[in-house]
Amino acid sequence: MNPYFEQTILSADPIELTAMVYQCAIARVREAREHLRNRRIADRSASIMRAYAALAELLAALRPESAPEFVARMQGLYGYMQQRLLDANTQQADEPLEEVLGLLSTLAESWSIVAARMRSPEPEMVPLATHQDAGRVAIHA
């Protein structure tokens, strides 16, 4: 492993680590779509399995004792995305990959809003959770 990258991981807080896992999953799904378009079967499968593993890490990081209802929903969503990745792999289809990419992108964007809010004690204007909405919303402590 690259020493700089290893140090970045070791010094990251849980919020940053979660953001990194989301970005990793997104990158692997994008790779899988590219491999699918270029008919690189082994590479596509490897990228899908890396995205699947990233979702497994996100699942393992959930703590039901802190917010059981929220965690249950996230477990269901992560499990659904894992299944869609498997569907994409077995069917050699782009649609499930596109769906997972959209879900991951929305979650990553939402996570970055949460992360920014947790780092900033002042109320601020932050973008809404979806990139299609150009509006802004104030979040107050």
KABEL-V603826 format. One record per run of one state. SS is the DSSP state (h for helix, s for strand, l for the rest). FROM is the first residue (numbers start at 1). TO is the last residue. Records with the same first field share a line. If there is no record, write none. Layout:
BEGIN
SS: FROM-TO + FROM-TO
END
This chain:
BEGIN
l: 1-2 + 12-13 + 38-40 + 62-67 + 92-94 + 120-123 + 128-135 + 140-141
h: 3-11 + 14-37 + 41-61 + 68-91 + 95-119
s: 124-127 + 136-139
END
